[in-house]
Amino acid sequence: MEPDAASRVQSSSDSRLVALGLERLEPEQRAMLVLRDVRAMDYSHIAQALGIAEGTVKSRIFRARAALREILEQLTKSTAADD
């Protein structure tokens, strides 16, 4: 497989894994990550949109990222065991 093709396959696989991980997050955590990382909203705009303090937004995003990381580690382990 060509290097470019191999990286596209890996990128596609990573994207599917992240999408699956996002589906497994609590809805509030998923919403926080989508607003910040997909829609590129800054903390103050997220806080304003949700009616919560900016510090709360930061801590919830931190926890959501930690939860996603844990889910992705579990998914990676389970897919490696299936191979």
mmCIF file of the N, C-alpha and C atoms, coordinates in Angstrom:
data_MODEL
# 
_entry.id   MODEL 
# 
loop_
_atom_site.group_PDB 
_atom_site.id 
_atom_site.type_symbol 
_atom_site.label_atom_id 
_atom_site.label_alt_id 
_atom_site.label_comp_id 
_atom_site.label_asym_id 
_atom_site.label_entity_id 
_atom_site.label_seq_id 
_atom_site.pdbx_PDB_ins_code 
_atom_site.Cartn_x 
_atom_site.Cartn_y 
_atom_site.Cartn_z 
_atom_site.occupancy 
_atom_site.B_iso_or_equiv 
_atom_site.pdbx_formal_charge 
_atom_site.auth_seq_id 
_atom_site.auth_comp_id 
_atom_site.auth_asym_id 
_atom_site.auth_atom_id 
_atom_site.pdbx_PDB_model_num 
ATOM 1   N N  . MET A 1 1  ? 0.848   -1.178  0.000  1.00 0.00 ? 1  MET A N  1 
ATOM 2   C CA . MET A 1 1  ? 0.000   0.000   0.000  1.00 0.00 ? 1  MET A CA 1 
ATOM 3   C C  . MET A 1 1  ? 0.894   1.243   0.000  1.00 0.00 ? 1  MET A C  1 
ATOM 4   N N  . GLU A 1 2  ? 0.525   2.217   -0.774 1.00 0.00 ? 2  GLU A N  1 
ATOM 5   C CA . GLU A 1 2  ? 1.290   3.459   -0.855 1.00 0.00 ? 2  GLU A CA 1 
ATOM 6   C C  . GLU A 1 2  ? 1.208   4.212   0.469  1.00 0.00 ? 2  GLU A C  1 
ATOM 7   N N  . PRO A 1 3  ? 2.262   4.966   0.818  1.00 0.00 ? 3  PRO A N  1 
ATOM 8   C CA . PRO A 1 3  ? 2.236   5.719   2.081  1.00 0.00 ? 3  PRO A CA 1 
ATOM 9   C C  . PRO A 1 3  ? 1.028   6.631   2.216  1.00 0.00 ? 3  PRO A C  1 
ATOM 10  N N  . ASP A 1 4  ? 0.663   7.336   1.146  1.00 0.00 ? 4  ASP A N  1 
ATOM 11  C CA . ASP A 1 4  ? -0.507  8.222   1.205  1.00 0.00 ? 4  ASP A CA 1 
ATOM 12  C C  . ASP A 1 4  ? -1.785  7.428   1.466  1.00 0.00 ? 4  ASP A C  1 
ATOM 13  N N  . ALA A 1 5  ? -1.929  6.322   0.784  1.00 0.00 ? 5  ALA A N  1 
ATOM 14  C CA . ALA A 1 5  ? -3.113  5.480   0.956  1.00 0.00 ? 5  ALA A CA 1 
ATOM 15  C C  . ALA A 1 5  ? -3.157  4.914   2.370  1.00 0.00 ? 5  ALA A C  1 
ATOM 16  N N  . ALA A 1 6  ? -2.009  4.501   2.874  1.00 0.00 ? 6  ALA A N  1 
ATOM 17  C CA . ALA A 1 6  ? -1.956  3.941   4.224  1.00 0.00 ? 6  ALA A CA 1 
ATOM 18  C C  . ALA A 1 6  ? -2.356  4.985   5.262  1.00 0.00 ? 6  ALA A C  1 
ATOM 19  N N  . SER A 1 7  ? -1.892  6.213   5.087  1.00 0.00 ? 7  SER A N  1 
ATOM 20  C CA . SER A 1 7  ? -2.245  7.254   6.053  1.00 0.00 ? 7  SER A CA 1 
ATOM 21  C C  . SER A 1 7  ? -3.722  7.616   5.961  1.00 0.00 ? 7  SER A C  1 
ATOM 22  N N  . ARG A 1 8  ? -4.294  7.568   4.757  1.00 0.00 ? 8  ARG A N  1 
ATOM 23  C CA . ARG A 1 8  ? -5.736  7.836   4.613  1.00 0.00 ? 8  ARG A CA 1 
ATOM 24  C C  . ARG A 1 8  ? -6.556  6.751   5.287  1.00 0.00 ? 8  ARG A C  1 
ATOM 25  N N  . VAL A 1 9  ? -6.134  5.496   5.149  1.00 0.00 ? 9  VAL A N  1 
ATOM 26  C CA . VAL A 1 9  ? -6.841  4.384   5.793  1.00 0.00 ? 9  VAL A CA 1 
ATOM 27  C C  . VAL A 1 9  ? -6.761  4.550   7.303  1.00 0.00 ? 9  VAL A C  1 
ATOM 28  N N  . GLN A 1 10 ? -5.579  4.866   7.826  1.00 0.00 ? 10 GLN A N  1 
ATOM 29  C CA . GLN A 1 10 ? -5.410  5.054   9.266  1.00 0.00 ? 10 GLN A CA 1 
ATOM 30  C C  . GLN A 1 10 ? -6.246  6.231   9.753  1.00 0.00 ? 10 GLN A C  1 
ATOM 31  N N  . SER A 1 11 ? -6.246  7.316   9.006  1.00 0.00 ? 11 SER A N  1 
ATOM 32  C CA . SER A 1 11 ? -7.025  8.491   9.373  1.00 0.00 ? 11 SER A CA 1 
ATOM 33  C C  . SER A 1 11 ? -8.518  8.169   9.400  1.00 0.00 ? 11 SER A C  1 
ATOM 34  N N  . SER A 1 12 ? -8.971  7.429   8.426  1.00 0.00 ? 12 SER A N  1 
ATOM 35  C CA . SER A 1 12 ? -10.376 7.021   8.377  1.00 0.00 ? 12 SER A CA 1 
ATOM 36  C C  . SER A 1 12 ? -10.728 6.135   9.563  1.00 0.00 ? 12 SER A C  1 
ATOM 37  N N  . SER A 1 13 ? -9.833  5.219   9.877  1.00 0.00 ? 13 SER A N  1 
ATOM 38  C CA . SER A 1 13 ? -10.040 4.329   11.014 1.00 0.00 ? 13 SER A CA 1 
ATOM 39  C C  . SER A 1 13 ? -10.079 5.114   12.320 1.00 0.00 ? 13 SER A C  1 
ATOM 40  N N  . ASP A 1 14 ? -9.159  6.071   12.470 1.00 0.00 ? 14 ASP A N  1 
ATOM 41  C CA . ASP A 1 14 ? -9.133  6.919   13.663 1.00 0.00 ? 14 ASP A CA 1 
ATOM 42  C C  . ASP A 1 14 ? -10.415 7.736   13.779 1.00 0.00 ? 14 ASP A C  1 
ATOM 43  N N  . SER A 1 15 ? -10.892 8.264   12.668 1.00 0.00 ? 15 SER A N  1 
ATOM 44  C CA . SER A 1 15 ? -12.131 9.056   12.675 1.00 0.00 ? 15 SER A CA 1 
ATOM 45  C C  . SER A 1 15 ? -13.320 8.222   13.121 1.00 0.00 ? 15 SER A C  1 
ATOM 46  N N  . ARG A 1 16 ? -13.392 6.993   12.628 1.00 0.00 ? 16 ARG A N  1 
ATOM 47  C CA . ARG A 1 16 ? -14.488 6.103   13.038 1.00 0.00 ? 16 ARG A CA 1 
ATOM 48  C C  . ARG A 1 16 ? -14.402 5.792   14.526 1.00 0.00 ? 16 ARG A C  1 
ATOM 49  N N  . LEU A 1 17 ? -13.188 5.580   15.020 1.00 0.00 ? 17 LEU A N  1 
ATOM 50  C CA . LEU A 1 17 ? -12.993 5.281   16.432 1.00 0.00 ? 17 LEU A CA 1 
ATOM 51  C C  . LEU A 1 17 ? -13.423 6.462   17.301 1.00 0.00 ? 17 LEU A C  1 
ATOM 52  N N  . VAL A 1 18 ? -13.047 7.672   16.912 1.00 0.00 ? 18 VAL A N  1 
ATOM 53  C CA . VAL A 1 18 ? -13.435 8.869   17.664 1.00 0.00 ? 18 VAL A CA 1 
ATOM 54  C C  . VAL A 1 18 ? -14.948 9.055   17.618 1.00 0.00 ? 18 VAL A C  1 
ATOM 55  N N  . ALA A 1 19 ? -15.555 8.838   16.469 1.00 0.00 ? 19 ALA A N  1 
ATOM 56  C CA . ALA A 1 19 ? -17.014 8.968   16.353 1.00 0.00 ? 19 ALA A CA 1 
ATOM 57  C C  . ALA A 1 19 ? -17.708 7.972   17.276 1.00 0.00 ? 19 ALA A C  1 
ATOM 58  N N  . LEU A 1 20 ? -17.204 6.754   17.319 1.00 0.00 ? 20 LEU A N  1 
ATOM 59  C CA . LEU A 1 20 ? -17.779 5.747   18.209 1.00 0.00 ? 20 LEU A CA 1 
ATOM 60  C C  . LEU A 1 20 ? -17.592 6.157   19.664 1.00 0.00 ? 20 LEU A C  1 
ATOM 61  N N  . GLY A 1 21 ? -16.419 6.700   19.979 1.00 0.00 ? 21 GLY A N  1 
ATOM 62  C CA . GLY A 1 21 ? -16.168 7.167   21.338 1.00 0.00 ? 21 GLY A CA 1 
ATOM 63  C C  . GLY A 1 21 ? -17.099 8.295   21.730 1.00 0.00 ? 21 GLY A C  1 
ATOM 64  N N  . LEU A 1 22 ? -17.319 9.231   20.820 1.00 0.00 ? 22 LEU A N  1 
ATOM 65  C CA . LEU A 1 22 ? -18.240 10.339  21.098 1.00 0.00 ? 22 LEU A CA 1 
ATOM 66  C C  . LEU A 1 22 ? -19.657 9.838   21.356 1.00 0.00 ? 22 LEU A C  1 
ATOM 67  N N  . GLU A 1 23 ? -20.069 8.829   20.620 1.00 0.00 ? 23 GLU A N  1 
ATOM 68  C CA . GLU A 1 23 ? -21.410 8.269   20.825 1.00 0.00 ? 23 GLU A CA 1 
ATOM 69  C C  . GLU A 1 23 ? -21.573 7.693   22.220 1.00 0.00 ? 23 GLU A C  1 
ATOM 70  N N  . ARG A 1 24 ? -20.486 7.218   22.796 1.00 0.00 ? 24 ARG A N  1 
ATOM 71  C CA . ARG A 1 24 ? -20.554 6.579   24.116 1.00 0.00 ? 24 ARG A CA 1 
ATOM 72  C C  . ARG A 1 24 ? -20.441 7.565   25.279 1.00 0.00 ? 24 ARG A C  1 
ATOM 73  N N  . LEU A 1 25 ? -20.132 8.803   24.983 1.00 0.00 ? 25 LEU A N  1 
ATOM 74  C CA . LEU A 1 25 ? -20.076 9.821   26.032 1.00 0.00 ? 25 LEU A CA 1 
ATOM 75  C C  . LEU A 1 25 ? -21.474 10.193  26.503 1.00 0.00 ? 25 LEU A C  1 
ATOM 76  N N  . GLU A 1 26 ? -21.540 10.741  27.705 1.00 0.00 ? 26 GLU A N  1 
ATOM 77  C CA . GLU A 1 26 ? -22.792 11.319  28.179 1.00 0.00 ? 26 GLU A CA 1 
ATOM 78  C C  . GLU A 1 26 ? -23.157 12.463  27.233 1.00 0.00 ? 26 GLU A C  1 
ATOM 79  N N  . PRO A 1 27 ? -24.437 12.699  26.988 1.00 0.00 ? 27 PRO A N  1 
ATOM 80  C CA . PRO A 1 27 ? -24.837 13.756  26.049 1.00 0.00 ? 27 PRO A CA 1 
ATOM 81  C C  . PRO A 1 27 ? -24.235 15.130  26.365 1.00 0.00 ? 27 PRO A C  1 
ATOM 82  N N  . GLU A 1 28 ? -24.181 15.493  27.641 1.00 0.00 ? 28 GLU A N  1 
ATOM 83  C CA . GLU A 1 28 ? -23.619 16.799  27.997 1.00 0.00 ? 28 GLU A CA 1 
ATOM 84  C C  . GLU A 1 28 ? -22.128 16.867  27.651 1.00 0.00 ? 28 GLU A C  1 
ATOM 85  N N  . GLN A 1 29 ? -21.410 15.788  27.908 1.00 0.00 ? 29 GLN A N  1 
ATOM 86  C CA . GLN A 1 29 ? -19.981 15.758  27.581 1.00 0.00 ? 29 GLN A CA 1 
ATOM 87  C C  . GLN A 1 29 ? -19.774 15.859  26.072 1.00 0.00 ? 29 GLN A C  1 
ATOM 88  N N  . ARG A 1 30 ? -20.565 15.120  25.334 1.00 0.00 ? 30 ARG A N  1 
ATOM 89  C CA . ARG A 1 30 ? -20.474 15.154  23.868 1.00 0.00 ? 30 ARG A CA 1 
ATOM 90  C C  . ARG A 1 30 ? -20.750 16.563  23.357 1.00 0.00 ? 30 ARG A C  1 
ATOM 91  N N  . ALA A 1 31 ? -21.774 17.214  23.900 1.00 0.00 ? 31 ALA A N  1 
ATOM 92  C CA . ALA A 1 31 ? -22.130 18.567  23.477 1.00 0.00 ? 31 ALA A CA 1 
ATOM 93  C C  . ALA A 1 31 ? -20.980 19.533  23.738 1.00 0.00 ? 31 ALA A C  1 
ATOM 94  N N  . MET A 1 32 ? -20.355 19.427  24.902 1.00 0.00 ? 32 MET A N  1 
ATOM 95  C CA . MET A 1 32 ? -19.227 20.304  25.238 1.00 0.00 ? 32 MET A CA 1 
ATOM 96  C C  . MET A 1 32 ? -18.092 20.138  24.230 1.00 0.00 ? 32 MET A C  1 
ATOM 97  N N  . LEU A 1 33 ? -17.755 18.898  23.915 1.00 0.00 ? 33 LEU A N  1 
ATOM 98  C CA . LEU A 1 33 ? -16.652 18.657  22.986 1.00 0.00 ? 33 LEU A CA 1 
ATOM 99  C C  . LEU A 1 33 ? -16.989 19.110  21.570 1.00 0.00 ? 33 LEU A C  1 
ATOM 100 N N  . VAL A 1 34 ? -18.220 18.920  21.172 1.00 0.00 ? 34 VAL A N  1 
ATOM 101 C CA . VAL A 1 34 ? -18.620 19.356  19.828 1.00 0.00 ? 34 VAL A CA 1 
ATOM 102 C C  . VAL A 1 34 ? -18.565 20.878  19.737 1.00 0.00 ? 34 VAL A C  1 
ATOM 103 N N  . LEU A 1 35 ? -19.083 21.558  20.734 1.00 0.00 ? 35 LEU A N  1 
ATOM 104 C CA . LEU A 1 35 ? -19.061 23.026  20.706 1.00 0.00 ? 35 LEU A CA 1 
ATOM 105 C C  . LEU A 1 35 ? -17.634 23.559  20.674 1.00 0.00 ? 35 LEU A C  1 
ATOM 106 N N  . ARG A 1 36 ? -16.763 22.969  21.469 1.00 0.00 ? 36 ARG A N  1 
ATOM 107 C CA . ARG A 1 36 ? -15.393 23.479  21.571 1.00 0.00 ? 36 ARG A CA 1 
ATOM 108 C C  . ARG A 1 36 ? -14.510 23.002  20.410 1.00 0.00 ? 36 ARG A C  1 
ATOM 109 N N  . ASP A 1 37 ? -14.509 21.706  20.133 1.00 0.00 ? 37 ASP A N  1 
ATOM 110 C CA . ASP A 1 37 ? -13.531 21.143  19.205 1.00 0.00 ? 37 ASP A CA 1 
ATOM 111 C C  . ASP A 1 37 ? -14.027 21.014  17.772 1.00 0.00 ? 37 ASP A C  1 
ATOM 112 N N  . VAL A 1 38 ? -15.319 20.905  17.575 1.00 0.00 ? 38 VAL A N  1 
ATOM 113 C CA . VAL A 1 38 ? -15.842 20.802  16.212 1.00 0.00 ? 38 VAL A CA 1 
ATOM 114 C C  . VAL A 1 38 ? -16.275 22.177  15.711 1.00 0.00 ? 38 VAL A C  1 
ATOM 115 N N  . ARG A 1 39 ? -17.036 22.880  16.528 1.00 0.00 ? 39 ARG A N  1 
ATOM 116 C CA . ARG A 1 39 ? -17.523 24.205  16.120 1.00 0.00 ? 39 ARG A CA 1 
ATOM 117 C C  . ARG A 1 39 ? -16.562 25.336  16.471 1.00 0.00 ? 39 ARG A C  1 
ATOM 118 N N  . ALA A 1 40 ? -15.487 25.007  17.172 1.00 0.00 ? 40 ALA A N  1 
ATOM 119 C CA . ALA A 1 40 ? -14.433 25.961  17.537 1.00 0.00 ? 40 ALA A CA 1 
ATOM 120 C C  . ALA A 1 40 ? -14.955 27.179  18.301 1.00 0.00 ? 40 ALA A C  1 
ATOM 121 N N  . MET A 1 41 ? -15.951 26.959  19.151 1.00 0.00 ? 41 MET A N  1 
ATOM 122 C CA . MET A 1 41 ? -16.460 28.049  19.977 1.00 0.00 ? 41 MET A CA 1 
ATOM 123 C C  . MET A 1 41 ? -15.488 28.291  21.126 1.00 0.00 ? 41 MET A C  1 
ATOM 124 N N  . ASP A 1 42 ? -15.311 29.548  21.503 1.00 0.00 ? 42 ASP A N  1 
ATOM 125 C CA . ASP A 1 42 ? -14.451 29.807  22.650 1.00 0.00 ? 42 ASP A CA 1 
ATOM 126 C C  . ASP A 1 42 ? -15.249 29.589  23.935 1.00 0.00 ? 42 ASP A C  1 
ATOM 127 N N  . TYR A 1 43 ? -14.503 29.486  25.035 1.00 0.00 ? 43 TYR A N  1 
ATOM 128 C CA . TYR A 1 43 ? -15.127 29.162  26.320 1.00 0.00 ? 43 TYR A CA 1 
ATOM 129 C C  . TYR A 1 43 ? -16.218 30.151  26.707 1.00 0.00 ? 43 TYR A C  1 
ATOM 130 N N  . SER A 1 44 ? -15.974 31.425  26.469 1.00 0.00 ? 44 SER A N  1 
ATOM 131 C CA . SER A 1 44 ? -16.964 32.430  26.883 1.00 0.00 ? 44 SER A CA 1 
ATOM 132 C C  . SER A 1 44 ? -18.267 32.289  26.094 1.00 0.00 ? 44 SER A C  1 
ATOM 133 N N  . HIS A 1 45 ? -18.175 31.966  24.806 1.00 0.00 ? 45 HIS A N  1 
ATOM 134 C CA . HIS A 1 45 ? -19.388 31.782  24.012 1.00 0.00 ? 45 HIS A CA 1 
ATOM 135 C C  . HIS A 1 45 ? -20.155 30.528  24.436 1.00 0.00 ? 45 HIS A C  1 
ATOM 136 N N  . ILE A 1 46 ? -19.427 29.479  24.755 1.00 0.00 ? 46 ILE A N  1 
ATOM 137 C CA . ILE A 1 46 ? -20.081 28.250  25.237 1.00 0.00 ? 46 ILE A CA 1 
ATOM 138 C C  . ILE A 1 46 ? -20.789 28.549  26.551 1.00 0.00 ? 46 ILE A C  1 
ATOM 139 N N  . ALA A 1 47 ? -20.101 29.247  27.444 1.00 0.00 ? 47 ALA A N  1 
ATOM 140 C CA . ALA A 1 47 ? -20.688 29.591  28.737 1.00 0.00 ? 47 ALA A CA 1 
ATOM 141 C C  . ALA A 1 47 ? -21.955 30.408  28.556 1.00 0.00 ? 47 ALA A C  1 
ATOM 142 N N  . GLN A 1 48 ? -21.896 31.390  27.672 1.00 0.00 ? 48 GLN A N  1 
ATOM 143 C CA . GLN A 1 48 ? -23.056 32.241  27.409 1.00 0.00 ? 48 GLN A CA 1 
ATOM 144 C C  . GLN A 1 48 ? -24.206 31.424  26.812 1.00 0.00 ? 48 GLN A C  1 
ATOM 145 N N  . ALA A 1 49 ? -23.884 30.559  25.856 1.00 0.00 ? 49 ALA A N  1 
ATOM 146 C CA . ALA A 1 49 ? -24.919 29.757  25.195 1.00 0.00 ? 49 ALA A CA 1 
ATOM 147 C C  . ALA A 1 49 ? -25.606 28.799  26.166 1.00 0.00 ? 49 ALA A C  1 
ATOM 148 N N  . LEU A 1 50 ? -24.836 28.268  27.116 1.00 0.00 ? 50 LEU A N  1 
ATOM 149 C CA . LEU A 1 50 ? -25.391 27.292  28.046 1.00 0.00 ? 50 LEU A CA 1 
ATOM 150 C C  . LEU A 1 50 ? -25.834 27.902  29.371 1.00 0.00 ? 50 LEU A C  1 
ATOM 151 N N  . GLY A 1 51 ? -25.539 29.178  29.556 1.00 0.00 ? 51 GLY A N  1 
ATOM 152 C CA . GLY A 1 51 ? -25.944 29.844  30.793 1.00 0.00 ? 51 GLY A CA 1 
ATOM 153 C C  . GLY A 1 51 ? -25.186 29.354  32.013 1.00 0.00 ? 51 GLY A C  1 
ATOM 154 N N  . ILE A 1 52 ? -23.900 29.047  31.840 1.00 0.00 ? 52 ILE A N  1 
ATOM 155 C CA . ILE A 1 52 ? -23.078 28.585  32.955 1.00 0.00 ? 52 ILE A CA 1 
ATOM 156 C C  . ILE A 1 52 ? -21.783 29.412  32.973 1.00 0.00 ? 52 ILE A C  1 
ATOM 157 N N  . ALA A 1 53 ? -21.055 29.306  34.077 1.00 0.00 ? 53 ALA A N  1 
ATOM 158 C CA . ALA A 1 53 ? -19.809 30.057  34.223 1.00 0.00 ? 53 ALA A CA 1 
ATOM 159 C C  . ALA A 1 53 ? -18.724 29.488  33.302 1.00 0.00 ? 53 ALA A C  1 
ATOM 160 N N  . GLU A 1 54 ? -17.833 30.376  32.875 1.00 0.00 ? 54 GLU A N  1 
ATOM 161 C CA . GLU A 1 54 ? -16.743 29.959  31.992 1.00 0.00 ? 54 GLU A CA 1 
ATOM 162 C C  . GLU A 1 54 ? -15.852 28.903  32.651 1.00 0.00 ? 54 GLU A C  1 
ATOM 163 N N  . GLY A 1 55 ? -15.606 29.047  33.936 1.00 0.00 ? 55 GLY A N  1 
ATOM 164 C CA . GLY A 1 55 ? -14.808 28.046  34.660 1.00 0.00 ? 55 GLY A CA 1 
ATOM 165 C C  . GLY A 1 55 ? -15.471 26.681  34.646 1.00 0.00 ? 55 GLY A C  1 
ATOM 166 N N  . THR A 1 56 ? -16.787 26.672  34.722 1.00 0.00 ? 56 THR A N  1 
ATOM 167 C CA . THR A 1 56 ? -17.541 25.417  34.655 1.00 0.00 ? 56 THR A CA 1 
ATOM 168 C C  . THR A 1 56 ? -17.374 24.781  33.286 1.00 0.00 ? 56 THR A C  1 
ATOM 169 N N  . VAL A 1 57 ? -17.416 25.591  32.251 1.00 0.00 ? 57 VAL A N  1 
ATOM 170 C CA . VAL A 1 57 ? -17.210 25.089  30.886 1.00 0.00 ? 57 VAL A CA 1 
ATOM 171 C C  . VAL A 1 57 ? -15.849 24.424  30.784 1.00 0.00 ? 57 VAL A C  1 
ATOM 172 N N  . LYS A 1 58 ? -14.819 25.098  31.281 1.00 0.00 ? 58 LYS A N  1 
ATOM 173 C CA . LYS A 1 58 ? -13.461 24.555  31.198 1.00 0.00 ? 58 LYS A CA 1 
ATOM 174 C C  . LYS A 1 58 ? -13.343 23.225  31.930 1.00 0.00 ? 58 LYS A C  1 
ATOM 175 N N  . SER A 1 59 ? -13.909 23.142  33.118 1.00 0.00 ? 59 SER A N  1 
ATOM 176 C CA . SER A 1 59 ? -13.797 21.898  33.883 1.00 0.00 ? 59 SER A CA 1 
ATOM 177 C C  . SER A 1 59 ? -14.605 20.775  33.236 1.00 0.00 ? 59 SER A C  1 
ATOM 178 N N  . ARG A 1 60 ? -15.770 21.105  32.687 1.00 0.00 ? 60 ARG A N  1 
ATOM 179 C CA . ARG A 1 60 ? -16.567 20.066  32.022 1.00 0.00 ? 60 ARG A CA 1 
ATOM 180 C C  . ARG A 1 60 ? -15.900 19.568  30.748 1.00 0.00 ? 60 ARG A C  1 
ATOM 181 N N  . ILE A 1 61 ? -15.253 20.458  30.017 1.00 0.00 ? 61 ILE A N  1 
ATOM 182 C CA . ILE A 1 61 ? -14.529 20.041  28.816 1.00 0.00 ? 61 ILE A CA 1 
ATOM 183 C C  . ILE A 1 61 ? -13.342 19.170  29.207 1.00 0.00 ? 61 ILE A C  1 
ATOM 184 N N  . PHE A 1 62 ? -12.654 19.541  30.264 1.00 0.00 ? 62 PHE A N  1 
ATOM 185 C CA . PHE A 1 62 ? -11.538 18.727  30.743 1.00 0.00 ? 62 PHE A CA 1 
ATOM 186 C C  . PHE A 1 62 ? -12.009 17.317  31.086 1.00 0.00 ? 62 PHE A C  1 
ATOM 187 N N  . ARG A 1 63 ? -13.120 17.226  31.828 1.00 0.00 ? 63 ARG A N  1 
ATOM 188 C CA . ARG A 1 63 ? -13.648 15.908  32.207 1.00 0.00 ? 63 ARG A CA 1 
ATOM 189 C C  . ARG A 1 63 ? -14.153 15.130  30.993 1.00 0.00 ? 63 ARG A C  1 
ATOM 190 N N  . ALA A 1 64 ? -14.747 15.835  30.044 1.00 0.00 ? 64 ALA A N  1 
ATOM 191 C CA . ALA A 1 64 ? -15.242 15.171  28.830 1.00 0.00 ? 64 ALA A CA 1 
ATOM 192 C C  . ALA A 1 64 ? -14.090 14.601  28.018 1.00 0.00 ? 64 ALA A C  1 
ATOM 193 N N  . ARG A 1 65 ? -13.008 15.345  27.920 1.00 0.00 ? 65 ARG A N  1 
ATOM 194 C CA . ARG A 1 65 ? -11.833 14.852  27.185 1.00 0.00 ? 65 ARG A CA 1 
ATOM 195 C C  . ARG A 1 65 ? -11.225 13.646  27.886 1.00 0.00 ? 65 ARG A C  1 
ATOM 196 N N  . ALA A 1 66 ? -11.185 13.682  29.215 1.00 0.00 ? 66 ALA A N  1 
ATOM 197 C CA . ALA A 1 66 ? -10.655 12.546  29.974 1.00 0.00 ? 66 ALA A CA 1 
ATOM 198 C C  . ALA A 1 66 ? -11.540 11.311  29.767 1.00 0.00 ? 66 ALA A C  1 
ATOM 199 N N  . ALA A 1 67 ? -12.850 11.511  29.772 1.00 0.00 ? 67 ALA A N  1 
ATOM 200 C CA . ALA A 1 67 ? -13.776 10.397  29.563 1.00 0.00 ? 67 ALA A CA 1 
ATOM 201 C C  . ALA A 1 67 ? -13.627 9.830   28.152 1.00 0.00 ? 67 ALA A C  1 
ATOM 202 N N  . LEU A 1 68 ? -13.483 10.705  27.168 1.00 0.00 ? 68 LEU A N  1 
ATOM 203 C CA . LEU A 1 68 ? -13.301 10.256  25.790 1.00 0.00 ? 68 LEU A CA 1 
ATOM 204 C C  . LEU A 1 68 ? -11.992 9.483   25.653 1.00 0.00 ? 68 LEU A C  1 
ATOM 205 N N  . ARG A 1 69 ? -10.945 9.978   26.271 1.00 0.00 ? 69 ARG A N  1 
ATOM 206 C CA . ARG A 1 69 ? -9.648  9.301   26.231 1.00 0.00 ? 69 ARG A CA 1 
ATOM 207 C C  . ARG A 1 69 ? -9.770  7.886   26.790 1.00 0.00 ? 69 ARG A C  1 
ATOM 208 N N  . GLU A 1 70 ? -10.474 7.742   27.909 1.00 0.00 ? 70 GLU A N  1 
ATOM 209 C CA . GLU A 1 70 ? -10.664 6.430   28.539 1.00 0.00 ? 70 GLU A CA 1 
ATOM 210 C C  . GLU A 1 70 ? -11.466 5.497   27.624 1.00 0.00 ? 70 GLU A C  1 
ATOM 211 N N  . ILE A 1 71 ? -12.504 6.025   27.033 1.00 0.00 ? 71 ILE A N  1 
ATOM 212 C CA . ILE A 1 71 ? -13.326 5.231   26.110 1.00 0.00 ? 71 ILE A CA 1 
ATOM 213 C C  . ILE A 1 71 ? -12.493 4.783   24.916 1.00 0.00 ? 71 ILE A C  1 
ATOM 214 N N  . LEU A 1 72 ? -11.699 5.695   24.364 1.00 0.00 ? 72 LEU A N  1 
ATOM 215 C CA . LEU A 1 72 ? -10.874 5.352   23.201 1.00 0.00 ? 72 LEU A CA 1 
ATOM 216 C C  . LEU A 1 72 ? -9.829  4.296   23.557 1.00 0.00 ? 72 LEU A C  1 
ATOM 217 N N  . GLU A 1 73 ? -9.264  4.373   24.758 1.00 0.00 ? 73 GLU A N  1 
ATOM 218 C CA . GLU A 1 73 ? -8.311  3.357   25.195 1.00 0.00 ? 73 GLU A CA 1 
ATOM 219 C C  . GLU A 1 73 ? -8.990  1.994   25.283 1.00 0.00 ? 73 GLU A C  1 
ATOM 220 N N  . GLN A 1 74 ? -10.200 1.957   25.836 1.00 0.00 ? 74 GLN A N  1 
ATOM 221 C CA . GLN A 1 74 ? -10.947 0.699   25.934 1.00 0.00 ? 74 GLN A CA 1 
ATOM 222 C C  . GLN A 1 74 ? -11.280 0.158   24.551 1.00 0.00 ? 74 GLN A C  1 
ATOM 223 N N  . LEU A 1 75 ? -11.718 1.030   23.655 1.00 0.00 ? 75 LEU A N  1 
ATOM 224 C CA . LEU A 1 75 ? -12.050 0.596   22.296 1.00 0.00 ? 75 LEU A CA 1 
ATOM 225 C C  . LEU A 1 75 ? -10.817 0.071   21.573 1.00 0.00 ? 75 LEU A C  1 
ATOM 226 N N  . THR A 1 76 ? -9.707  0.753   21.755 1.00 0.00 ? 76 THR A N  1 
ATOM 227 C CA . THR A 1 76 ? -8.472  0.332   21.103 1.00 0.00 ? 76 THR A CA 1 
ATOM 228 C C  . THR A 1 76 ? -8.034  -1.033  21.622 1.00 0.00 ? 76 THR A C  1 
ATOM 229 N N  . LYS A 1 77 ? -8.125  -1.247  22.925 1.00 0.00 ? 77 LYS A N  1 
ATOM 230 C CA . LYS A 1 77 ? -7.775  -2.538  23.498 1.00 0.00 ? 77 LYS A CA 1 
ATOM 231 C C  . LYS A 1 77 ? -8.691  -3.646  22.989 1.00 0.00 ? 77 LYS A C  1 
ATOM 232 N N  . SER A 1 78 ? -9.986  -3.350  22.914 1.00 0.00 ? 78 SER A N  1 
ATOM 233 C CA . SER A 1 78 ? -10.934 -4.380  22.467 1.00 0.00 ? 78 SER A CA 1 
ATOM 234 C C  . SER A 1 78 ? -10.760 -4.711  20.993 1.00 0.00 ? 78 SER A C  1 
ATOM 235 N N  . THR A 1 79 ? -10.443 -3.703  20.172 1.00 0.00 ? 79 THR A N  1 
ATOM 236 C CA . THR A 1 79 ? -10.225 -3.989  18.743 1.00 0.00 ? 79 THR A CA 1 
ATOM 237 C C  . THR A 1 79 ? -8.901  -4.701  18.530 1.00 0.00 ? 79 THR A C  1 
ATOM 238 N N  . ALA A 1 80 ? -7.901  -4.413  19.354 1.00 0.00 ? 80 ALA A N  1 
ATOM 239 C CA . ALA A 1 80 ? -6.612  -5.112  19.254 1.00 0.00 ? 80 ALA A CA 1 
ATOM 240 C C  . ALA A 1 80 ? -6.777  -6.576  19.664 1.00 0.00 ? 80 ALA A C  1 
ATOM 241 N N  . ALA A 1 81 ? -7.624  -6.818  20.657 1.00 0.00 ? 81 ALA A N  1 
ATOM 242 C CA . ALA A 1 81 ? -7.863  -8.197  21.100 1.00 0.00 ? 81 ALA A CA 1 
ATOM 243 C C  . ALA A 1 81 ? -8.633  -8.992  20.036 1.00 0.00 ? 81 ALA A C  1 
ATOM 244 N N  . ASP A 1 82 ? -9.455  -8.291  19.250 1.00 0.00 ? 82 ASP A N  1 
ATOM 245 C CA . ASP A 1 82 ? -10.226 -8.959  18.201 1.00 0.00 ? 82 ASP A CA 1 
ATOM 246 C C  . ASP A 1 82 ? -9.368  -9.355  17.006 1.00 0.00 ? 82 ASP A C  1 
ATOM 247 N N  . ASP A 1 83 ? -8.227  -8.652  16.818 1.00 0.00 ? 83 ASP A N  1 
ATOM 248 C CA . ASP A 1 83 ? -7.367  -8.932  15.664 1.00 0.00 ? 83 ASP A CA 1 
ATOM 249 C C  . ASP A 1 83 ? -6.624  -10.214 15.777 1.00 0.00 ? 83 ASP A C  1 
# 
